[in-house]
Amino acid sequence: MSFSDYSLTPSNNLTIDGQSIAEGTTSPGTINMAIRQLMSDGRELYDQVTAIDLSGYAPLDAPAFTGQPTVSARGAVLHHGNAANASGRIFVQAEGAATPTMSNGDILMTY
């Protein structure tokens, strides 16, 4: 059995690997077996998730890109259409402040 076999509606989950967990019909031994099955299902899910190679994706805590992101459609990704732009940093500062040291492709916005 796996977690995909369970229903999102709790009342529809009446058995775990053939063991009844319905109200009023469950013996203590069945509860033990059901808990063991849930633990096994959880470990199976853990093994599957950790087996997925996510090294090609940016980590959630500190994303870093080593090149220009590939964009297949319009969306929430700010990018340059010209690969010759070496940088894509965005500076936001008050008008009149000293201009920061910028690279080709950087954007300066003032308010």
N, C-alpha and C positions, 0 to 999 in steps of 0.2 A: 504494500500500500504506500501511497505518497500523499503529501499535503494537497496535491492537485485533486485527489479523490474526495476531499472534504468539501462540504457546502459552505458558502458564506453565510447561510441562514443557520444559526446554531441549532434550532429545533429539528432540522433535517438530518443532523448527524446523530443517528441512532445506533450505529455500530462502528467499531474500530477493528478492522481485519477480521470480520465475522463475529466479533464478541459484542453482544448486546450491551449498550449503556443506557437503555431507555429507563425512565423513572419507574421504580417499583419492581423491576425485573432483574436487577443486576446484583450478583453475588459479590462478596469481597474478593474472591479469587479472580473474577472477571475484571474487576477494577484494576487489580495488580497487572493483569495481562494487557489491559487497555493502556495503562500508563507506560508499560514497557514498549508497546507498539508505537505510541506517540514519541517516545524517546528515540526509537529506531528511525521513525520517519523524520524527526528533526535532524538526526545525524546524517541521514541520506541527503537532506536538503543542504546542510552545511557542506558536505563533501562536493555536491554539485556546484554550489556557488563558488567555493574556493578553487575548484578546478577550472573555472572560466578565467582565461587570461585577459586581464584588464590593463595590462601594461601599456597598451596602445592608447589609453584614454588618460585624460588629465585627472589627477587625484582631486577629490572634493575639497581637501583642506588647503591645498596650495597649487592651483593649476598653473602650468607653465608650458608654453608652446615654443618649439625650437624652429618653427617656420611659419609660413603663411597658412592659416586655417583654410581648409577646403569648404566652400559654401556651395550647396547645390540648389538653394532657393532663397528667396528673400526671407529675412527673419531678423532676429535680435543679435546678429553678429556684425559688429562694425569691422569693416575690412577695406583695404585698398584694392582697387582694380588693377593696379600697376605693380608687378612683382619687383620693379626696380626700387621701390620705396623700402629702405632698409629697416625702418622702425614704424611703429604705429602708436607711440605713446600720445596721450592726450593731457595737455596741461590746461588747468582752469585757474585763472587768477584775476585779481582786481585790475581794472584798467589803470595804466600808469606804472604798474610794478615792473621791475626789471625783467626783461625777456630771458627765460631760462636757456641753457645750452641745449640746442635741439639738433636732431639728426634728420636726414632726408625721410619724409613721411610722417614726422611728428605733427600734431595738431595743437594749436594754441587758441584757446577761447578766453575771452575776457568778459567781465561783467561790470 
